Amino acid sequence: MTSQQNPEGFGTENEKDSAPEGAHESLENDLQNELEKSRQEARMFQDKYLRQAADLENYRRRTEREKSDLLKFAAENLVKDLIPVLDSFNQAAGATRENTQDSSSLMEGMEMVRQQLLAALRKHGLEEVPAVGSDFDPNVHQAIQRIEDAHCESETVAQEFAKGYLLNGRLVRPAIVSVTVPGK
């Protein structure tokens, strides 16, 4: 046995350190490949995290908006039920005004109740739709009569039969109107 060979028959320590260069390059390539795979995986997880964070933010915004709308329009059914009562007050007040001989105190009382009811509804977001004299808007007016007028330049609300109402900007009931239209 030579002095440079060990008893097991393996090479000397100098031979172990001087492993073939191809083995070092192969190991380096393997490590580079592993590193690149790890980087790709990290990018994939980062993209997934960013998408999930964006989805969560969108969900949070959507639920905030839905919650806001729910609170804003919670009284919608109540308002719809009270509008006919307001109509009755409006009609009664109009009829009372025509018969002013002995009903002035009744008319004043009804007008006070009507104003209180209207104030309470306004407090909860009710607005009247502008009608007489305004341009006809099919989004907020329901025309039941058309009147041709040669002097009219655009479709204009001439008469209001029933008031229209908005609740926080959302149409609850259109105004029932007659409309003057340009004639021949």
C-alpha positions as CSV (number, residue, x, y, z in Angstrom):
1,M,0.0,0.0,0.0
2,T,1.3,3.4,-0.9
3,S,1.5,6.2,1.5
4,Q,-1.1,8.2,-0.4
5,Q,-3.7,5.5,-0.5
6,N,-5.9,4.8,2.5
7,P,-6.6,1.2,3.7
8,E,-10.2,1.2,2.3
9,G,-8.9,1.6,-1.2
10,F,-10.3,5.1,-1.7
11,G,-8.2,7.9,-3.1
12,T,-6.2,10.2,-0.9
13,E,-7.5,13.3,0.5
14,N,-5.9,15.3,-2.2
15,E,-7.8,13.3,-4.8
16,K,-11.1,14.0,-3.0
17,D,-10.6,17.7,-3.1
18,S,-9.8,17.7,-6.7
19,A,-13.1,16.2,-7.8
20,P,-13.7,16.6,-11.6
21,E,-14.7,20.1,-12.6
22,G,-17.8,18.8,-14.4
23,A,-19.2,17.7,-11.0
24,H,-18.8,21.2,-9.5
25,E,-20.5,22.7,-12.6
26,S,-23.3,20.2,-12.4
27,L,-23.8,21.0,-8.7
28,E,-23.7,24.7,-9.4
29,N,-26.3,24.3,-12.3
30,D,-28.5,22.2,-10.0
31,L,-28.4,24.9,-7.3
32,Q,-29.0,27.7,-9.9
33,N,-32.1,25.7,-11.2
34,E,-33.3,25.3,-7.6
35,L,-32.8,29.0,-7.0
36,E,-34.7,29.9,-10.1
37,K,-37.6,27.6,-9.2
38,S,-37.7,29.1,-5.8
39,R,-37.8,32.6,-7.3
40,Q,-40.6,31.6,-9.6
41,E,-42.5,30.1,-6.8
42,A,-42.0,33.2,-4.7
43,R,-43.3,35.4,-7.6
44,M,-46.3,33.1,-8.0
45,F,-47.1,33.4,-4.2
46,Q,-46.6,37.1,-4.3
47,D,-49.0,37.5,-7.3
48,K,-51.5,35.2,-5.5
49,Y,-51.2,37.3,-2.4
50,L,-51.7,40.6,-4.3
51,R,-54.8,39.2,-6.1
52,Q,-56.3,38.0,-2.8
53,A,-55.6,41.3,-1.1
54,A,-57.3,43.1,-4.0
55,D,-60.2,40.8,-3.9
56,L,-60.5,41.3,-0.2
57,E,-60.4,45.1,-0.6
58,N,-63.1,44.9,-3.3
59,Y,-65.3,42.8,-1.1
60,R,-64.8,45.2,1.8
61,R,-65.8,48.1,-0.4
62,R,-68.8,46.3,-1.9
63,T,-70.1,45.3,1.6
64,E,-69.6,48.9,2.8
65,R,-71.6,50.2,-0.1
66,E,-74.3,47.6,0.4
67,K,-74.5,48.4,4.1
68,S,-74.7,52.1,3.3
69,D,-77.5,51.5,0.8
70,L,-79.4,49.3,3.2
71,L,-79.3,52.0,5.9
72,K,-80.1,54.7,3.3
73,F,-83.1,53.0,1.9
74,A,-84.4,51.1,4.9
75,A,-87.4,53.3,5.2
76,E,-88.4,53.0,1.5
77,N,-91.4,50.7,2.1
78,L,-92.6,53.0,4.9
79,V,-92.3,56.0,2.7
80,K,-94.2,54.2,-0.1
81,D,-97.0,53.5,2.3
82,L,-97.1,57.1,3.6
83,I,-97.1,58.8,0.2
84,P,-100.8,58.0,-0.5
85,V,-101.6,59.5,2.9
86,L,-99.8,62.6,1.8
87,D,-101.8,62.6,-1.4
88,S,-105.0,62.5,0.5
89,F,-103.9,65.5,2.6
90,N,-103.0,67.3,-0.6
91,Q,-106.4,66.6,-2.2
92,A,-108.3,67.4,1.0
93,A,-106.4,70.7,1.4
94,G,-107.2,71.6,-2.2
95,A,-110.9,70.8,-1.8
96,T,-111.0,72.8,1.5
97,R,-109.4,75.8,-0.2
98,E,-112.3,75.9,-2.7
99,N,-114.9,75.9,0.1
100,T,-113.4,78.6,2.3
101,Q,-116.7,79.9,3.7
102,D,-116.5,78.1,7.1
103,S,-113.6,75.8,6.8
104,S,-110.6,78.1,7.3
105,S,-109.6,76.6,10.7
106,L,-110.0,73.0,9.3
107,M,-107.9,74.0,6.3
108,E,-105.2,75.5,8.6
109,G,-105.2,72.3,10.7
110,M,-104.9,70.0,7.7
111,E,-102.1,72.2,6.3
112,M,-100.2,72.0,9.6
113,V,-100.6,68.2,9.6
114,R,-99.5,68.0,6.0
115,Q,-96.5,70.1,6.6
116,Q,-95.5,68.0,9.6
117,L,-95.8,64.8,7.7
118,L,-93.9,66.2,4.8
119,A,-91.1,67.5,7.2
120,A,-90.9,64.1,8.8
121,L,-90.6,62.4,5.4
122,R,-88.0,65.0,4.2
123,K,-86.0,64.3,7.3
124,H,-85.6,60.7,6.1
125,G,-84.6,61.6,2.6
126,L,-87.9,62.2,0.7
127,E,-87.8,64.9,-2.0
128,E,-90.6,66.0,-4.3
129,V,-90.0,65.6,-8.1
130,P,-90.2,69.1,-9.7
131,A,-93.1,69.1,-12.2
132,V,-95.1,72.0,-13.5
133,G,-93.0,74.2,-15.7
134,S,-90.0,71.9,-15.9
135,D,-88.8,69.9,-18.9
136,F,-90.5,66.5,-19.2
137,D,-88.2,63.7,-18.0
138,P,-89.5,60.2,-18.5
139,N,-87.2,59.0,-15.8
140,V,-89.2,61.0,-13.1
141,H,-92.5,61.9,-14.9
142,Q,-95.3,59.7,-16.1
143,A,-97.3,61.4,-18.8
144,I,-100.9,60.5,-19.0
145,Q,-101.8,63.3,-21.4
146,R,-100.1,65.1,-24.3
147,I,-101.2,68.6,-25.3
148,E,-100.0,70.1,-28.6
149,D,-99.0,73.7,-28.5
150,A,-97.6,75.6,-31.4
151,H,-95.7,78.0,-29.1
152,C,-94.0,75.3,-27.1
153,E,-90.4,74.6,-28.0
154,S,-89.8,71.5,-25.9
155,E,-91.8,68.9,-24.0
156,T,-92.8,70.7,-20.8
157,V,-94.9,69.6,-17.8
158,A,-98.2,71.5,-17.9
159,Q,-100.2,70.0,-15.1
160,E,-99.4,67.7,-12.2
161,F,-102.1,65.2,-11.2
162,A,-100.0,63.4,-8.5
163,K,-96.7,64.4,-7.0
164,G,-93.6,62.3,-7.7
165,Y,-91.1,61.5,-5.0
166,L,-87.4,60.6,-4.6
167,L,-86.0,58.8,-1.6
168,N,-82.3,59.8,-1.2
169,G,-82.1,60.3,-5.0
170,R,-83.9,57.1,-5.9
171,L,-87.3,57.4,-7.6
172,V,-90.0,56.0,-5.4
173,R,-92.9,57.2,-7.5
174,P,-92.9,59.2,-10.7
175,A,-95.0,62.4,-11.0
176,I,-98.2,61.8,-12.9
177,V,-98.4,64.7,-15.4
178,S,-99.8,66.2,-18.6
179,V,-97.2,67.4,-21.1
180,T,-97.3,70.1,-23.7
181,V,-95.5,69.2,-26.8
182,P,-94.5,71.3,-29.9
183,G,-97.4,71.4,-32.3
184,K,-97.7,71.9,-36.0
